[in-house]
Amino acid sequence: MGTHNAPQISPTPTLLDALRELIGERLSTSRAECEQHGRGESYHQALPPGAVCYAESTSEVSTIVKLCAAQRVPIIAFGAGTSLEGHVGAAMGGVCIDLSRMQRIIDVRPDDLDVTVEAGVTRTQLNAELRTTGLFFPVDPGGESTLGGMAATRASGTNAVRYGTMRENVLNLTVVMADGQVIKTGGRARKSAAGYDLTRLLVGSEGTLGIITEVTLRLYGIPETTCAAVCTFPTIAAAVSSVVSIIQYGIPVSRVELLDARTVQAVNRFSQMGLTETPTLFFEFAGSPASVAEQVELTQEIVESNGALGFQTAADADARSELWRVRHNVHYAMQSMRPNARIWSTDVCVPISALTQCIAETAEDVAKVSFFVGVVGHVGDGNFHLGLVVDPDNEAEMAEAEALNERVVERALALDGTCTGEHGIGLGKIKYMALEHGAAVGVMRLIKQALDPLGLMNPGKVLPEV
């Protein structure tokens, strides 16, 4: 598989002519558009493709893949470009297929609590469409991500503690395979024992096994009552210990988000908030009025027993929206602490019982580095993130960032966790695949070879070189 330094494969004039005949002006070779499609939202170097195809249907994606495969040209799928681990960089050049114009909501089925959409539909767009049905789609990674990209990276986010990740919420996929063949991976039944689970195989495959063009998703009823709360603590360990107790007690919180003191400082500056600059938890509770009241009461008891400095609720819809807007803008808040730098965003996930130890030890590491680092987390499911605000041109600083990242990952793996809870592997976490999976990486490689024998689907991602 290719790497940053792999030979670049450019689309031939013959291929470009065939693509232009197929999609006309929706083929672009402009430097600006190729650069834009060669990077996500992280520190990773831009790796532009040789051309960008704006597809508008599954059949177009299939034909583009067939044309590229015939000339052995790599193919990279692109959604909204919000990924954080170098997923969309054209490591070996080739053709980028941009799916963002595939925005049809194909079929909403309220009676079955499911919906089928094209890959370019965003989470926000889908929920706006569903508003009149009383249903919503809960997986919320924060960015304005496409649902195809969310499926491809096995995204999760703030609601995962209650509703699960994309893995639990995808029922069926339409996928264009490496030879251009179009398959469906399942049906709409809520369970099946029929054959290999291709849906789960393709969810999280990051475009290395096929290109997702349609997704069928589970839907949920909008809760009758929702209430948010902000809770402050003297230490990050006290905050995390509270969350562990809440989860172990079985309180069905919808969201619980951790911000360390540095992140709160960044949020205050960026979003003009007046939050106390100390470790903070954002909660959301949902259900019937009686259920929500009970959840709030029990949570308050637990956090106070862990030394909480304050606990303030917000049932007003505007106040809740503002709270989660602030949380979703954390990436940009951190960036604003050093405007000319880039964010090296990394995440790990550990069993909930190991979370306090993992975050407390990580906080000690963070305190020693020379640049701004924020700690945030979807701590209800054991997942937390570091935002390292670094200068990619400063070799010493990048080495320091790499060392911090490595310590965090190795600590998580030693606690029987994973090197990434939701960001995915891309280019950024390949070096940890063997450490986490051992001989299973060989099995993954066999699957890749079987489904993509020419190695054309997003090469250089997920699997380490042999």
Order of alpha helices (4+ residues) and beta strands (2+ residues): alpha-beta-alpha-beta-alpha-beta-beta-beta-beta-alpha-beta-alpha-alpha-alpha-beta-beta-alpha-beta-beta-beta-alpha-beta-alpha-beta-alpha-beta-alpha-alpha-beta-alpha-beta-beta-alpha-alpha-alpha
